[in-house]
């Protein structure tokens, strides 16, 4: 695609990303997402992309290049499927039900630590469908839970995290009910105010975020110096692919390809560390192994609102790369 044709006008203060998404870029994104399979219009998919960009990108630090790179890195096929389901596409729903029902039940079994196919696992998994349909509370399809999927993770990862959170919510709800009945005074009023009890945070959230950060740090330390340098320049210094290419003597397309590969490798390494646990080192305690549901929460919580000190995790390398002028294919 011609770069000029795929530029969008961005109001960084309001973050009206994708409001003026060019036809060429939108067409490319729709093709990558296979949106036509679900008869999802470009306008509908553009609205989904806007929600995703506004949720993830901070006002005041957005450039056209970063927005374009952000959209290109999304799980576009998963995002199109979720968007089509939220729009009520029958074919999309049939595909989702066929492709994901067994997975949801297996994930529920892992969360509950029970046998796959058990009544408990089936109940937890199947209860999610009403929220995905938008039927919970009788609010209608416009409130489908799919509206909150933004494509930054795979649909499977997101669904697993939602299931785990629903399980935690049900445990909290039971505890709140027990506390209410135990604390009731003789006049029927609770002894303690319930304001603090209505929506408590996940008591394990900080531990999950700390586990994710340590696993990420361990995975970063094991990368090759040049791979760490690419990540540092892109994420910590927020340089463009072209700028990184000039600094490292690589072609822009090579930088993009290397970043895609190292991101995949890094995610797999983080998941492995969380799944297997990390031994004590440098004064840090042993980090126990986590379940698949707990791993999903680690990624979900860390992606939401927890700042990660990239300057600390990605310090400047002593050997940033090959001499200037030496290019790689």
C-alpha positions as CSV (number, residue, x, y, z in Angstrom):
1,X,0.0,0.0,0.0
2,X,1.1,3.5,-0.6
3,X,2.0,5.1,2.7
4,X,0.3,8.4,2.0
5,X,-3.0,6.6,1.2
6,X,-3.0,4.8,4.5
7,X,-2.5,7.8,6.7
8,X,-5.2,8.8,9.0
9,X,-5.9,12.2,10.6
10,X,-5.5,11.8,14.4
11,X,-6.8,14.2,17.1
12,X,-4.2,13.1,19.8
13,X,-6.0,15.1,22.5
14,X,-9.3,13.3,22.0
15,X,-7.8,10.2,20.5
16,X,-10.3,10.0,17.8
17,X,-8.3,7.2,16.2
18,X,-9.6,5.8,13.0
19,X,-12.3,8.4,12.5
20,X,-10.7,9.2,9.2
21,X,-9.3,5.8,8.5
22,X,-8.3,5.8,4.8
23,X,-10.2,3.4,2.5
24,X,-7.0,1.7,1.5
25,X,-5.9,0.9,5.0
26,X,-9.4,-0.1,6.1
27,X,-9.7,-2.4,3.1
28,X,-6.3,-4.0,4.0
29,X,-7.4,-4.5,7.6
30,X,-10.7,-6.0,6.6
31,X,-8.9,-8.4,4.2
32,X,-6.5,-9.5,6.9
33,X,-9.4,-10.0,9.3
34,X,-11.4,-12.0,6.7
35,X,-14.4,-9.8,7.7
36,X,-16.3,-10.6,4.5
37,X,-16.7,-14.2,5.8
38,X,-19.2,-12.9,8.3
39,X,-20.6,-10.2,6.1
40,X,-19.2,-7.6,8.4
41,X,-19.2,-4.2,6.7
42,X,-16.2,-2.0,6.7
43,X,-18.1,0.6,8.7
44,X,-18.9,-2.0,11.4
45,X,-15.3,-3.2,11.6
46,X,-14.0,0.4,11.6
47,X,-16.1,1.1,14.7
48,X,-14.5,-2.0,16.3
49,X,-11.1,-0.7,15.5
50,X,-11.9,2.7,16.9
51,X,-12.9,1.1,20.2
52,X,-9.7,-0.9,20.4
53,X,-7.4,2.1,19.6
54,X,-9.2,4.4,22.1
55,X,-8.9,1.7,24.8
56,X,-5.2,1.0,24.4
57,X,-3.5,4.2,23.3
58,X,-2.8,7.2,25.5
59,X,-3.8,10.7,24.3
60,X,-0.9,13.0,23.7
61,X,1.6,10.3,22.8
62,X,0.1,9.0,19.6
63,X,1.5,9.3,16.1
64,X,0.0,8.1,12.8
65,X,2.8,5.5,12.5
66,X,2.1,4.1,16.0
67,X,-1.6,3.8,15.3
68,X,-1.0,2.0,12.1
69,X,1.4,-0.4,13.7
70,X,-1.0,-1.0,16.6
71,X,-3.9,-2.0,14.3
72,X,-1.6,-4.2,12.2
73,X,-0.5,-6.1,15.3
74,X,-4.0,-6.9,16.5
75,X,-5.5,-10.4,16.3
76,X,-7.7,-9.2,13.4
77,X,-9.5,-12.5,12.5
78,X,-10.5,-13.0,16.2
79,X,-11.5,-9.4,16.4
80,X,-13.7,-9.7,13.3
81,X,-15.4,-12.9,14.6
82,X,-16.1,-11.2,18.0
83,X,-17.4,-8.1,16.2
84,X,-19.7,-10.2,14.0
85,X,-21.0,-12.1,17.0
86,X,-21.7,-8.8,18.8
87,X,-23.6,-7.6,15.7
88,X,-25.8,-10.8,15.8
89,X,-24.4,-12.5,12.7
90,X,-25.9,-16.1,12.9
91,X,-23.1,-17.7,10.8
92,X,-20.5,-16.1,13.2
93,X,-22.3,-17.4,16.2
94,X,-22.6,-20.9,14.8
95,X,-18.8,-20.9,14.1
96,X,-18.0,-19.6,17.5
97,X,-20.2,-22.1,19.3
98,X,-18.8,-25.0,17.3
99,X,-15.2,-23.9,17.5
100,X,-15.0,-22.6,21.1
101,X,-17.6,-24.5,23.2
102,X,-15.3,-27.4,23.9
103,X,-12.4,-25.0,24.6
104,X,-14.5,-23.0,27.1
105,X,-15.4,-26.2,28.9
106,X,-11.8,-27.4,29.1
107,X,-10.7,-24.0,30.3
108,X,-13.5,-24.0,32.9
109,X,-12.3,-27.4,34.1
110,X,-8.8,-26.1,34.5
111,X,-10.0,-23.1,36.5
112,X,-12.2,-25.3,38.8
113,X,-9.5,-28.0,38.9
114,X,-12.1,-30.7,38.0
115,X,-12.5,-33.2,35.3
116,X,-13.2,-31.9,31.8
117,X,-16.8,-32.4,30.9
118,X,-17.9,-32.3,34.5
119,X,-21.2,-30.6,35.4
120,X,-19.4,-27.8,37.2
121,X,-17.2,-27.1,34.3
122,X,-20.0,-27.2,31.8
123,X,-22.1,-24.8,34.0
124,X,-19.3,-22.3,34.3
125,X,-18.5,-22.4,30.6
126,X,-22.1,-22.3,29.3
127,X,-23.1,-19.5,31.7
128,X,-20.7,-17.3,29.8
129,X,-22.8,-17.6,26.6
130,X,-25.6,-15.5,27.9
131,X,-23.2,-12.6,28.5
132,X,-21.5,-13.1,25.2
133,X,-25.0,-13.0,23.6
134,X,-25.8,-9.9,25.6
135,X,-28.8,-11.5,27.3
136,X,-27.6,-11.2,30.9
137,X,-29.9,-8.9,32.8
138,X,-32.2,-8.6,29.8
139,X,-30.1,-5.6,28.4
140,X,-30.1,-6.8,24.8
141,X,-27.5,-7.7,22.2
142,X,-26.0,-4.2,22.3
143,X,-24.5,-5.2,25.7
144,X,-22.7,-8.3,24.4
145,X,-19.6,-9.0,26.3
146,X,-17.8,-9.2,22.9
147,X,-17.8,-5.4,22.9
148,X,-15.0,-5.5,25.4
149,X,-12.7,-7.7,23.3
150,X,-10.2,-5.4,21.6
151,X,-8.0,-7.9,19.8
152,X,-4.8,-7.3,21.8
153,X,-4.7,-10.9,22.9
154,X,-6.1,-13.9,21.1
155,X,-9.8,-14.6,21.6
156,X,-8.9,-17.8,23.5
157,X,-6.7,-16.0,25.9
158,X,-9.4,-13.4,26.5
159,X,-12.1,-15.9,27.0
160,X,-10.0,-17.8,29.5
161,X,-9.4,-14.6,31.4
162,X,-13.1,-13.8,31.4
163,X,-14.0,-17.3,32.7
164,X,-11.5,-17.0,35.5
165,X,-12.8,-13.6,36.5
166,X,-16.4,-14.9,36.5
167,X,-15.3,-17.7,38.8
168,X,-13.6,-15.2,41.1
169,X,-16.7,-13.0,41.1
170,X,-18.9,-15.9,42.0
171,X,-16.7,-16.7,45.0
172,X,-16.7,-13.1,46.1
173,X,-20.5,-12.9,45.8
174,X,-20.9,-15.9,48.1
175,X,-18.5,-14.4,50.6
176,X,-20.4,-11.1,50.6
177,X,-23.6,-12.9,51.2
178,X,-22.1,-14.8,54.2
179,X,-20.6,-11.6,55.6
180,X,-24.0,-9.8,55.3
181,X,-26.0,-12.5,57.1
182,X,-23.3,-12.8,59.8
183,X,-23.1,-9.1,60.4
184,X,-26.8,-8.3,60.5
185,X,-27.8,-6.5,63.7
186,X,-31.0,-7.2,65.6
187,X,-32.8,-4.4,63.8
188,X,-32.1,-5.9,60.4
189,X,-29.4,-3.4,59.5
190,X,-25.8,-4.4,58.8
191,X,-23.4,-3.5,61.5
192,X,-20.8,-2.4,58.9
193,X,-21.3,-0.3,55.8
194,X,-21.5,-2.3,52.6
195,X,-20.0,0.4,50.4
196,X,-16.5,-1.1,50.5
197,X,-17.9,-4.6,49.8
198,X,-19.8,-4.0,46.6
199,X,-17.0,-4.3,44.2
200,X,-13.7,-5.4,45.9
201,X,-10.7,-5.8,43.7
202,X,-9.2,-9.2,43.1
203,X,-7.1,-9.9,46.2
204,X,-4.6,-11.8,44.0
205,X,-4.2,-9.0,41.4
206,X,-0.9,-7.6,42.7
207,X,0.6,-11.1,43.0
208,X,-0.4,-11.9,39.4
209,X,1.1,-8.6,38.1
210,X,4.3,-9.2,40.1
211,X,4.5,-12.7,38.7
212,X,4.1,-11.4,35.2
213,X,6.7,-8.7,35.6
214,X,9.2,-11.1,37.0
215,X,8.6,-13.7,34.2
216,X,8.9,-10.9,31.6
217,X,12.2,-9.7,33.2
218,X,13.6,-13.2,33.2
219,X,12.6,-13.8,29.6
220,X,14.1,-10.4,28.5
221,X,17.4,-11.2,30.3
222,X,17.7,-14.4,28.2
223,X,17.3,-12.6,24.8
224,X,20.2,-12.0,22.5
225,X,21.6,-8.4,23.0
226,X,20.5,-7.3,19.6
227,X,16.9,-8.5,20.2
228,X,16.7,-6.6,23.5
229,X,18.1,-3.5,21.7
230,X,15.3,-3.7,19.1
231,X,12.7,-3.9,21.8
232,X,14.3,-1.1,23.8
233,X,14.4,1.2,20.8
234,X,10.8,0.4,19.8
235,X,9.1,0.3,23.2
236,X,11.2,2.3,25.6
237,X,12.5,5.0,23.2
238,X,9.4,4.8,21.0
239,X,11.4,5.0,17.7
240,X,9.8,4.1,14.4
241,X,10.8,1.0,12.4
242,X,12.7,3.2,10.0
243,X,14.7,4.9,12.8
244,X,15.6,1.6,14.3
245,X,16.7,0.3,10.9
246,X,19.0,3.3,10.5
247,X,20.5,2.8,14.0
248,X,21.0,-0.9,13.6
249,X,21.9,-1.0,9.9
250,X,18.9,-3.1,9.0
251,X,16.1,-2.7,6.5
252,X,12.8,-1.4,7.9
253,X,11.1,-4.7,6.8
254,X,13.8,-6.7,8.6
255,X,13.2,-4.7,11.8
256,X,9.4,-5.4,11.6
257,X,10.0,-9.1,10.9
258,X,12.5,-9.5,13.8
259,X,10.2,-7.6,16.2
260,X,7.3,-9.9,15.3
261,X,9.4,-13.0,15.9
262,X,10.8,-11.8,19.2
263,X,7.4,-10.7,20.5
264,X,6.1,-14.2,19.8
265,X,9.1,-15.9,21.4
266,X,8.9,-13.5,24.4
267,X,5.2,-14.3,25.0
268,X,5.9,-18.0,24.8
269,X,8.8,-17.7,27.2
270,X,6.7,-15.7,29.7
271,X,3.9,-18.2,29.5
272,X,6.5,-21.1,30.1
273,X,8.0,-19.3,33.1
274,X,4.6,-18.7,34.6
275,X,3.5,-22.3,33.9
276,X,6.7,-23.9,35.3
277,X,7.6,-21.5,38.0
278,X,10.9,-19.6,38.6
279,X,13.6,-20.6,41.0
280,X,14.9,-18.2,43.7
281,X,17.6,-15.9,42.4
282,X,19.2,-12.5,43.3
283,X,17.2,-12.3,46.5
284,X,13.9,-13.1,44.8
285,X,11.8,-15.9,46.3
286,X,10.7,-18.9,44.4
287,X,7.8,-18.2,42.1
288,X,5.4,-21.1,42.1
289,X,3.9,-22.5,38.9
290,X,0.5,-21.1,37.9
291,X,-2.5,-22.6,36.2
292,X,-3.6,-21.7,32.7
293,X,-6.4,-19.5,34.2
294,X,-4.0,-17.7,36.5
295,X,-1.6,-17.1,33.5
296,X,-4.5,-15.6,31.6
297,X,-5.2,-13.2,34.5
298,X,-1.5,-12.3,34.6
299,X,-1.6,-11.1,31.0
300,X,-5.1,-9.5,31.4
301,X,-4.2,-7.5,34.5
302,X,-0.8,-6.4,33.2
303,X,-2.3,-5.2,29.9
304,X,-5.1,-3.2,31.6
305,X,-3.7,-0.4,33.7
306,X,-0.4,-1.5,35.3
307,X,2.6,0.6,34.2
308,X,5.7,-1.4,33.4
309,X,9.0,0.4,33.7
310,X,10.4,-0.4,30.3
311,X,13.5,1.8,30.9
312,X,14.4,-0.5,33.8
313,X,13.5,-3.8,32.0
314,X,15.2,-2.7,28.8
315,X,18.4,-0.9,29.8
316,X,20.6,0.6,27.1
317,X,22.8,-2.2,25.6
318,X,26.6,-1.8,25.5
319,X,26.6,-3.4,22.0
320,X,23.5,-2.1,20.2
321,X,24.2,-3.8,16.9
322,X,26.2,-4.0,13.8
323,X,28.1,-0.9,12.5
324,X,26.1,1.7,10.7
325,X,25.9,0.9,7.0
326,X,25.8,-2.8,7.3
327,X,22.4,-3.9,6.3
328,X,20.6,-7.2,6.6
329,X,18.1,-8.5,4.2
